[in-house]
């Protein structure tokens, strides 16, 4: 290598490195950009406000892209409701994305007196101008919620101040339709139709009055979607929401409000809707009756029902499932109606091809005789007990007791097969994920809260319905009673109470009286427990006869 080449080599390497660096971008300078303050976007009918990521509401900060998505969903709902013919608000509607849990609002504020804690709500409407829609940054930015709130804006353009059960039921109906959603089902179907508040159920859905959407869906399917809009239009000229609904139903050629409500409860009894979310959905029941496999009276059930409410009872076939022959029978049912309530109970066999059957009412007694069988694998039948009284035709009567009883007559000359369930039947209730393990069966205990045991026989007997195969383990106080096998359906379970417990069971309110029944899967997985109290029923001593 020559001397000149040794000196030129470092310069050559520098030149190569420089040429390579030309294609690699240098790190950009980080200049200050806004991190505080409220950002805003506008569309044709809405203006959205949200916080940047430092202040004023860092926990409610969203991106501009998210804000645009919210505007798009609001405009989509706005166009839909306008297309249905509803009156639109007259000015731009503000939307604020907030953190309700710390009362941080990007724009405006929520109404004074909004129930706390505010973090429990997905959205809040402030009646200012054409309304402010306040959305929770964590739970209020989905289409169903936004469509619900946008409908409230349309409602306030026509009927500001209308009763909340009416506006919430209508808004939920609109958002269910807008979202083509499955729609919510109440956990408390026996709540009154016009109830809104913490006393109105076990879920926020029930307490908000959202179950009213199903009533308005029934109205739409019976008389047309336009009649739902007519209810909102009629609200300002009627003293109550029930009066507005009654005026629309009767104008459409329907019955008085009480009978319309009764028809609705019958549709719920059978799942007779065209809307997919409700078609074939059977209601949750508030009581159960096990119809025995032998001739005799059926244990009665008494339920109190409030005005514009309904309670449902399910009737189970037989004491056991798929054990021994089963037979045809007839079941004579009777409902003692409360005074002043002109409701008609209905029966639904819940079998293929079955329809609801009205009881025959005479005075305060409603009666119906239906075909029956003792096959435990037959689907449960249902009875509705509606209280149609209301404030449109006062008085609205609450706490009225209905008593359902019956007598079964079995024909053992006619063997029977289990009834076939109708296709696509769904029983309403919470969505439960399919188990990936070996779950214990669910239990329903058909027994009074206090079970009396004869001091002579010491026989403890009850009927327990199990959702599947497994084992039932029983303790009475701290004493082990034993275990019994379970199969799907009704199980006739019997234990003998140890003689040494009889003395302690004379009282009814001690720990020794508590009967605990726990389900286990076939693989040993422990399930839930149910409890009752047990007391001894002393044998009366007979006095010697005088001669």
Secondary structure as a PSIPRED ss2 file (coil, helix, strand):
# PSIPRED VFORMAT (PSIPRED V4.0)

   1 X C   1.000  0.000  0.000
   2 X C   1.000  0.000  0.000
   3 X H   0.000  1.000  0.000
   4 X H   0.000  1.000  0.000
   5 X H   0.000  1.000  0.000
   6 X H   0.000  1.000  0.000
   7 X H   0.000  1.000  0.000
   8 X H   0.000  1.000  0.000
   9 X H   0.000  1.000  0.000
  10 X H   0.000  1.000  0.000
  11 X H   0.000  1.000  0.000
  12 X H   0.000  1.000  0.000
  13 X H   0.000  1.000  0.000
  14 X H   0.000  1.000  0.000
  15 X H   0.000  1.000  0.000
  16 X H   0.000  1.000  0.000
  17 X H   0.000  1.000  0.000
  18 X H   0.000  1.000  0.000
  19 X H   0.000  1.000  0.000
  20 X H   0.000  1.000  0.000
  21 X H   0.000  1.000  0.000
  22 X C   1.000  0.000  0.000
  23 X C   1.000  0.000  0.000
  24 X C   1.000  0.000  0.000
  25 X C   1.000  0.000  0.000
  26 X C   1.000  0.000  0.000
  27 X C   1.000  0.000  0.000
  28 X C   1.000  0.000  0.000
  29 X C   1.000  0.000  0.000
  30 X C   1.000  0.000  0.000
  31 X C   1.000  0.000  0.000
  32 X C   1.000  0.000  0.000
  33 X C   1.000  0.000  0.000
  34 X C   1.000  0.000  0.000
  35 X C   1.000  0.000  0.000
  36 X E   0.000  0.000  1.000
  37 X C   1.000  0.000  0.000
  38 X E   0.000  0.000  1.000
  39 X E   0.000  0.000  1.000
  40 X E   0.000  0.000  1.000
  41 X E   0.000  0.000  1.000
  42 X E   0.000  0.000  1.000
  43 X C   1.000  0.000  0.000
  44 X C   1.000  0.000  0.000
  45 X C   1.000  0.000  0.000
  46 X E   0.000  0.000  1.000
  47 X E   0.000  0.000  1.000
  48 X E   0.000  0.000  1.000
  49 X E   0.000  0.000  1.000
  50 X E   0.000  0.000  1.000
  51 X E   0.000  0.000  1.000
  52 X C   1.000  0.000  0.000
  53 X C   1.000  0.000  0.000
  54 X C   1.000  0.000  0.000
  55 X E   0.000  0.000  1.000
  56 X C   1.000  0.000  0.000
  57 X C   1.000  0.000  0.000
  58 X H   0.000  1.000  0.000
  59 X H   0.000  1.000  0.000
  60 X H   0.000  1.000  0.000
  61 X C   1.000  0.000  0.000
  62 X C   1.000  0.000  0.000
  63 X C   1.000  0.000  0.000
  64 X H   0.000  1.000  0.000
  65 X H   0.000  1.000  0.000
  66 X H   0.000  1.000  0.000
  67 X H   0.000  1.000  0.000
  68 X H   0.000  1.000  0.000
  69 X H   0.000  1.000  0.000
  70 X H   0.000  1.000  0.000
  71 X H   0.000  1.000  0.000
  72 X H   0.000  1.000  0.000
  73 X H   0.000  1.000  0.000
  74 X H   0.000  1.000  0.000
  75 X H   0.000  1.000  0.000
  76 X H   0.000  1.000  0.000
  77 X H   0.000  1.000  0.000
  78 X H   0.000  1.000  0.000
  79 X H   0.000  1.000  0.000
  80 X H   0.000  1.000  0.000
  81 X H   0.000  1.000  0.000
  82 X H   0.000  1.000  0.000
  83 X H   0.000  1.000  0.000
  84 X C   1.000  0.000  0.000
  85 X C   1.000  0.000  0.000
  86 X C   1.000  0.000  0.000
  87 X C   1.000  0.000  0.000
  88 X C   1.000  0.000  0.000
  89 X C   1.000  0.000  0.000
  90 X C   1.000  0.000  0.000
  91 X C   1.000  0.000  0.000
  92 X C   1.000  0.000  0.000
  93 X E   0.000  0.000  1.000
  94 X E   0.000  0.000  1.000
  95 X E   0.000  0.000  1.000
  96 X E   0.000  0.000  1.000
  97 X E   0.000  0.000  1.000
  98 X E   0.000  0.000  1.000
  99 X E   0.000  0.000  1.000
 100 X H   0.000  1.000  0.000
 101 X H   0.000  1.000  0.000
 102 X H   0.000  1.000  0.000
 103 X C   1.000  0.000  0.000
 104 X E   0.000  0.000  1.000
 105 X C   1.000  0.000  0.000
 106 X C   1.000  0.000  0.000
 107 X C   1.000  0.000  0.000
 108 X C   1.000  0.000  0.000
 109 X C   1.000  0.000  0.000
 110 X C   1.000  0.000  0.000
 111 X C   1.000  0.000  0.000
 112 X C   1.000  0.000  0.000
 113 X C   1.000  0.000  0.000
 114 X C   1.000  0.000  0.000
 115 X C   1.000  0.000  0.000
 116 X C   1.000  0.000  0.000
 117 X C   1.000  0.000  0.000
 118 X H   0.000  1.000  0.000
 119 X H   0.000  1.000  0.000
 120 X H   0.000  1.000  0.000
 121 X C   1.000  0.000  0.000
 122 X C   1.000  0.000  0.000
 123 X E   0.000  0.000  1.000
 124 X E   0.000  0.000  1.000
 125 X E   0.000  0.000  1.000
 126 X E   0.000  0.000  1.000
 127 X C   1.000  0.000  0.000
 128 X C   1.000  0.000  0.000
 129 X C   1.000  0.000  0.000
 130 X C   1.000  0.000  0.000
 131 X C   1.000  0.000  0.000
 132 X E   0.000  0.000  1.000
 133 X E   0.000  0.000  1.000
 134 X E   0.000  0.000  1.000
 135 X E   0.000  0.000  1.000
 136 X E   0.000  0.000  1.000
 137 X C   1.000  0.000  0.000
 138 X C   1.000  0.000  0.000
 139 X C   1.000  0.000  0.000
 140 X C   1.000  0.000  0.000
 141 X C   1.000  0.000  0.000
 142 X C   1.000  0.000  0.000
 143 X H   0.000  1.000  0.000
 144 X H   0.000  1.000  0.000
 145 X H   0.000  1.000  0.000
 146 X H   0.000  1.000  0.000
 147 X H   0.000  1.000  0.000
 148 X H   0.000  1.000  0.000
 149 X H   0.000  1.000  0.000
 150 X H   0.000  1.000  0.000
 151 X H   0.000  1.000  0.000
 152 X H   0.000  1.000  0.000
 153 X H   0.000  1.000  0.000
 154 X H   0.000  1.000  0.000
 155 X H   0.000  1.000  0.000
 156 X H   0.000  1.000  0.000
 157 X H   0.000  1.000  0.000
 158 X H   0.000  1.000  0.000
 159 X H   0.000  1.000  0.000
 160 X C   1.000  0.000  0.000
 161 X C   1.000  0.000  0.000
 162 X C   1.000  0.000  0.000
 163 X C   1.000  0.000  0.000
 164 X H   0.000  1.000  0.000
 165 X H   0.000  1.000  0.000
 166 X H   0.000  1.000  0.000
 167 X H   0.000  1.000  0.000
 168 X H   0.000  1.000  0.000
 169 X H   0.000  1.000  0.000
 170 X H   0.000  1.000  0.000
 171 X H   0.000  1.000  0.000
 172 X H   0.000  1.000  0.000
 173 X H   0.000  1.000  0.000
 174 X H   0.000  1.000  0.000
 175 X H   0.000  1.000  0.000
 176 X H   0.000  1.000  0.000
 177 X H   0.000  1.000  0.000
 178 X H   0.000  1.000  0.000
 179 X H   0.000  1.000  0.000
 180 X C   1.000  0.000  0.000
 181 X C   1.000  0.000  0.000
 182 X C   1.000  0.000  0.000
 183 X C   1.000  0.000  0.000
 184 X C   1.000  0.000  0.000
 185 X C   1.000  0.000  0.000
 186 X C   1.000  0.000  0.000
 187 X C   1.000  0.000  0.000
 188 X C   1.000  0.000  0.000
 189 X C   1.000  0.000  0.000
 190 X C   1.000  0.000  0.000
 191 X C   1.000  0.000  0.000
 192 X C   1.000  0.000  0.000
 193 X C   1.000  0.000  0.000
 194 X C   1.000  0.000  0.000
 195 X C   1.000  0.000  0.000
 196 X C   1.000  0.000  0.000
 197 X C   1.000  0.000  0.000
 198 X C   1.000  0.000  0.000
 199 X C   1.000  0.000  0.000
 200 X C   1.000  0.000  0.000
 201 X C   1.000  0.000  0.000
 202 X C   1.000  0.000  0.000
 203 X C   1.000  0.000  0.000
 204 X H   0.000  1.000  0.000
 205 X H   0.000  1.000  0.000
 206 X H   0.000  1.000  0.000
 207 X H   0.000  1.000  0.000
 208 X C   1.000  0.000  0.000
 209 X C   1.000  0.000  0.000
 210 X C   1.000  0.000  0.000
 211 X C   1.000  0.000  0.000
 212 X H   0.000  1.000  0.000
 213 X H   0.000  1.000  0.000
 214 X H   0.000  1.000  0.000
 215 X H   0.000  1.000  0.000
 216 X H   0.000  1.000  0.000
 217 X H   0.000  1.000  0.000
 218 X H   0.000  1.000  0.000
 219 X H   0.000  1.000  0.000
 220 X H   0.000  1.000  0.000
 221 X H   0.000  1.000  0.000
 222 X H   0.000  1.000  0.000
 223 X H   0.000  1.000  0.000
 224 X C   1.000  0.000  0.000
 225 X C   1.000  0.000  0.000
 226 X H   0.000  1.000  0.000
 227 X H   0.000  1.000  0.000
 228 X H   0.000  1.000  0.000
 229 X H   0.000  1.000  0.000
 230 X H   0.000  1.000  0.000
 231 X H   0.000  1.000  0.000
 232 X H   0.000  1.000  0.000
 233 X H   0.000  1.000  0.000
 234 X H   0.000  1.000  0.000
 235 X H   0.000  1.000  0.000
 236 X C   1.000  0.000  0.000
 237 X C   1.000  0.000  0.000
 238 X C   1.000  0.000  0.000
 239 X C   1.000  0.000  0.000
 240 X C   1.000  0.000  0.000
 241 X H   0.000  1.000  0.000
 242 X H   0.000  1.000  0.000
 243 X H   0.000  1.000  0.000
 244 X H   0.000  1.000  0.000
 245 X H   0.000  1.000  0.000
 246 X H   0.000  1.000  0.000
 247 X H   0.000  1.000  0.000
 248 X H   0.000  1.000  0.000
 249 X H   0.000  1.000  0.000
 250 X H   0.000  1.000  0.000
 251 X H   0.000  1.000  0.000
 252 X C   1.000  0.000  0.000
 253 X C   1.000  0.000  0.000
 254 X C   1.000  0.000  0.000
 255 X C   1.000  0.000  0.000
 256 X C   1.000  0.000  0.000
 257 X H   0.000  1.000  0.000
 258 X H   0.000  1.000  0.000
 259 X H   0.000  1.000  0.000
 260 X H   0.000  1.000  0.000
 261 X H   0.000  1.000  0.000
 262 X H   0.000  1.000  0.000
 263 X H   0.000  1.000  0.000
 264 X H   0.000  1.000  0.000
 265 X H   0.000  1.000  0.000
 266 X H   0.000  1.000  0.000
 267 X H   0.000  1.000  0.000
 268 X H   0.000  1.000  0.000
 269 X H   0.000  1.000  0.000
 270 X H   0.000  1.000  0.000
 271 X C   1.000  0.000  0.000
 272 X C   1.000  0.000  0.000
 273 X C   1.000  0.000  0.000
 274 X C   1.000  0.000  0.000
 275 X C   1.000  0.000  0.000
 276 X C   1.000  0.000  0.000
 277 X C   1.000  0.000  0.000
 278 X C   1.000  0.000  0.000
 279 X C   1.000  0.000  0.000
 280 X C   1.000  0.000  0.000
 281 X E   0.000  0.000  1.000
 282 X E   0.000  0.000  1.000
 283 X C   1.000  0.000  0.000
 284 X C   1.000  0.000  0.000
 285 X C   1.000  0.000  0.000
 286 X C   1.000  0.000  0.000
 287 X E   0.000  0.000  1.000
 288 X E   0.000  0.000  1.000
 289 X E   0.000  0.000  1.000
 290 X E   0.000  0.000  1.000
 291 X E   0.000  0.000  1.000
 292 X C   1.000  0.000  0.000
 293 X C   1.000  0.000  0.000
 294 X C   1.000  0.000  0.000
 295 X C   1.000  0.000  0.000
 296 X E   0.000  0.000  1.000
 297 X E   0.000  0.000  1.000
 298 X E   0.000  0.000  1.000
 299 X E   0.000  0.000  1.000
 300 X E   0.000  0.000  1.000
 301 X E   0.000  0.000  1.000
 302 X E   0.000  0.000  1.000
 303 X E   0.000  0.000  1.000
 304 X E   0.000  0.000  1.000
 305 X E   0.000  0.000  1.000
 306 X C   1.000  0.000  0.000
 307 X C   1.000  0.000  0.000
 308 X C   1.000  0.000  0.000
 309 X E   0.000  0.000  1.000
 310 X E   0.000  0.000  1.000
 311 X E   0.000  0.000  1.000
 312 X E   0.000  0.000  1.000
 313 X E   0.000  0.000  1.000
 314 X E   0.000  0.000  1.000
 315 X E   0.000  0.000  1.000
 316 X E   0.000  0.000  1.000
 317 X E   0.000  0.000  1.000
 318 X C   1.000  0.000  0.000
 319 X C   1.000  0.000  0.000
 320 X C   1.000  0.000  0.000
 321 X C   1.000  0.000  0.000
 322 X C   1.000  0.000  0.000
 323 X C   1.000  0.000  0.000
 324 X C   1.000  0.000  0.000
 325 X C   1.000  0.000  0.000
 326 X C   1.000  0.000  0.000
 327 X E   0.000  0.000  1.000
 328 X E   0.000  0.000  1.000
 329 X E   0.000  0.000  1.000
 330 X E   0.000  0.000  1.000
 331 X E   0.000  0.000  1.000
 332 X E   0.000  0.000  1.000
 333 X E   0.000  0.000  1.000
 334 X E   0.000  0.000  1.000
 335 X E   0.000  0.000  1.000
 336 X E   0.000  0.000  1.000
 337 X C   1.000  0.000  0.000
 338 X C   1.000  0.000  0.000
 339 X C   1.000  0.000  0.000
 340 X C   1.000  0.000  0.000
 341 X C   1.000  0.000  0.000
 342 X C   1.000  0.000  0.000
 343 X C   1.000  0.000  0.000
 344 X C   1.000  0.000  0.000
 345 X C   1.000  0.000  0.000
 346 X E   0.000  0.000  1.000
 347 X E   0.000  0.000  1.000
 348 X E   0.000  0.000  1.000
 349 X C   1.000  0.000  0.000
 350 X C   1.000  0.000  0.000
 351 X C   1.000  0.000  0.000
 352 X C   1.000  0.000  0.000
 353 X C   1.000  0.000  0.000
 354 X C   1.000  0.000  0.000
 355 X C   1.000  0.000  0.000
 356 X C   1.000  0.000  0.000
 357 X E   0.000  0.000  1.000
 358 X E   0.000  0.000  1.000
 359 X C   1.000  0.000  0.000
 360 X E   0.000  0.000  1.000
 361 X E   0.000  0.000  1.000
 362 X E   0.000  0.000  1.000
 363 X C   1.000  0.000  0.000
 364 X C   1.000  0.000  0.000
 365 X E   0.000  0.000  1.000
 366 X E   0.000  0.000  1.000
 367 X E   0.000  0.000  1.000
 368 X E   0.000  0.000  1.000
 369 X E   0.000  0.000  1.000
 370 X E   0.000  0.000  1.000
 371 X E   0.000  0.000  1.000
 372 X E   0.000  0.000  1.000
 373 X E   0.000  0.000  1.000
 374 X C   1.000  0.000  0.000
 375 X C   1.000  0.000  0.000
 376 X C   1.000  0.000  0.000
 377 X C   1.000  0.000  0.000
 378 X C   1.000  0.000  0.000
 379 X C   1.000  0.000  0.000
 380 X C   1.000  0.000  0.000
 381 X E   0.000  0.000  1.000
 382 X E   0.000  0.000  1.000
 383 X E   0.000  0.000  1.000
 384 X E   0.000  0.000  1.000
 385 X E   0.000  0.000  1.000
 386 X E   0.000  0.000  1.000
 387 X E   0.000  0.000  1.000
 388 X C   1.000  0.000  0.000
 389 X C   1.000  0.000  0.000
 390 X C   1.000  0.000  0.000
 391 X C   1.000  0.000  0.000
 392 X C   1.000  0.000  0.000
 393 X C   1.000  0.000  0.000
 394 X C   1.000  0.000  0.000
 395 X C   1.000  0.000  0.000
 396 X C   1.000  0.000  0.000
 397 X C   1.000  0.000  0.000
 398 X C   1.000  0.000  0.000
 399 X C   1.000  0.000  0.000
 400 X E   0.000  0.000  1.000
 401 X E   0.000  0.000  1.000
 402 X E   0.000  0.000  1.000
 403 X E   0.000  0.000  1.000
 404 X E   0.000  0.000  1.000
 405 X E   0.000  0.000  1.000
 406 X E   0.000  0.000  1.000
 407 X E   0.000  0.000  1.000
 408 X E   0.000  0.000  1.000
 409 X E   0.000  0.000  1.000
 410 X E   0.000  0.000  1.000
 411 X E   0.000  0.000  1.000
 412 X E   0.000  0.000  1.000
 413 X E   0.000  0.000  1.000
 414 X E   0.000  0.000  1.000
 415 X E   0.000  0.000  1.000
 416 X C   1.000  0.000  0.000
 417 X C   1.000  0.000  0.000
 418 X C   1.000  0.000  0.000
 419 X C   1.000  0.000  0.000
 420 X C   1.000  0.000  0.000
 421 X C   1.000  0.000  0.000
 422 X C   1.000  0.000  0.000
 423 X C   1.000  0.000  0.000
 424 X C   1.000  0.000  0.000
 425 X C   1.000  0.000  0.000
 426 X E   0.000  0.000  1.000
 427 X E   0.000  0.000  1.000
 428 X C   1.000  0.000  0.000
 429 X C   1.000  0.000  0.000
 430 X C   1.000  0.000  0.000
 431 X C   1.000  0.000  0.000
 432 X C   1.000  0.000  0.000
 433 X C   1.000  0.000  0.000
 434 X C   1.000  0.000  0.000
 435 X C   1.000  0.000  0.000
 436 X C   1.000  0.000  0.000
 437 X C   1.000  0.000  0.000
 438 X C   1.000  0.000  0.000
 439 X C   1.000  0.000  0.000
 440 X C   1.000  0.000  0.000
 441 X C   1.000  0.000  0.000
 442 X C   1.000  0.000  0.000
 443 X E   0.000  0.000  1.000
 444 X E   0.000  0.000  1.000
 445 X E   0.000  0.000  1.000
 446 X E   0.000  0.000  1.000
 447 X C   1.000  0.000  0.000
 448 X C   1.000  0.000  0.000
 449 X C   1.000  0.000  0.000
 450 X E   0.000  0.000  1.000
 451 X E   0.000  0.000  1.000
 452 X E   0.000  0.000  1.000
 453 X E   0.000  0.000  1.000
 454 X E   0.000  0.000  1.000
 455 X C   1.000  0.000  0.000
 456 X C   1.000  0.000  0.000
 457 X C   1.000  0.000  0.000
 458 X C   1.000  0.000  0.000
 459 X E   0.000  0.000  1.000
 460 X E   0.000  0.000  1.000
 461 X E   0.000  0.000  1.000
 462 X E   0.000  0.000  1.000
 463 X E   0.000  0.000  1.000
 464 X E   0.000  0.000  1.000
 465 X E   0.000  0.000  1.000
 466 X E   0.000  0.000  1.000
 467 X C   1.000  0.000  0.000
 468 X C   1.000  0.000  0.000
 469 X C   1.000  0.000  0.000
 470 X E   0.000  0.000  1.000
 471 X E   0.000  0.000  1.000
 472 X E   0.000  0.000  1.000
 473 X E   0.000  0.000  1.000
 474 X E   0.000  0.000  1.000
 475 X E   0.000  0.000  1.000
 476 X E   0.000  0.000  1.000
 477 X C   1.000  0.000  0.000
 478 X C   1.000  0.000  0.000
 479 X E   0.000  0.000  1.000
 480 X E   0.000  0.000  1.000
 481 X E   0.000  0.000  1.000
 482 X E   0.000  0.000  1.000
 483 X E   0.000  0.000  1.000
 484 X E   0.000  0.000  1.000
 485 X E   0.000  0.000  1.000
 486 X E   0.000  0.000  1.000
 487 X C   1.000  0.000  0.000
 488 X C   1.000  0.000  0.000
 489 X E   0.000  0.000  1.000
 490 X E   0.000  0.000  1.000
 491 X E   0.000  0.000  1.000
 492 X E   0.000  0.000  1.000
 493 X E   0.000  0.000  1.000
 494 X E   0.000  0.000  1.000
 495 X E   0.000  0.000  1.000
 496 X E   0.000  0.000  1.000
 497 X C   1.000  0.000  0.000
 498 X C   1.000  0.000  0.000
 499 X H   0.000  1.000  0.000
 500 X H   0.000  1.000  0.000
 501 X H   0.000  1.000  0.000
 502 X C   1.000  0.000  0.000
 503 X C   1.000  0.000  0.000
 504 X H   0.000  1.000  0.000
 505 X H   0.000  1.000  0.000
 506 X H   0.000  1.000  0.000
 507 X C   1.000  0.000  0.000
 508 X C   1.000  0.000  0.000
 509 X C   1.000  0.000  0.000
 510 X C   1.000  0.000  0.000
 511 X H   0.000  1.000  0.000
 512 X H   0.000  1.000  0.000
 513 X H   0.000  1.000  0.000
 514 X E   0.000  0.000  1.000
 515 X E   0.000  0.000  1.000
 516 X E   0.000  0.000  1.000
 517 X E   0.000  0.000  1.000
 518 X E   0.000  0.000  1.000
 519 X E   0.000  0.000  1.000
 520 X E   0.000  0.000  1.000
 521 X C   1.000  0.000  0.000
 522 X C   1.000  0.000  0.000
 523 X C   1.000  0.000  0.000
 524 X C   1.000  0.000  0.000
 525 X C   1.000  0.000  0.000
 526 X E   0.000  0.000  1.000
 527 X E   0.000  0.000  1.000
 528 X E   0.000  0.000  1.000
 529 X E   0.000  0.000  1.000
 530 X E   0.000  0.000  1.000
 531 X E   0.000  0.000  1.000
 532 X E   0.000  0.000  1.000
 533 X E   0.000  0.000  1.000
 534 X E   0.000  0.000  1.000
 535 X E   0.000  0.000  1.000
 536 X E   0.000  0.000  1.000
 537 X E   0.000  0.000  1.000
 538 X C   1.000  0.000  0.000
 539 X C   1.000  0.000  0.000
 540 X C   1.000  0.000  0.000
 541 X C   1.000  0.000  0.000
 542 X C   1.000  0.000  0.000
 543 X C   1.000  0.000  0.000
 544 X C   1.000  0.000  0.000
 545 X C   1.000  0.000  0.000
 546 X C   1.000  0.000  0.000
 547 X C   1.000  0.000  0.000
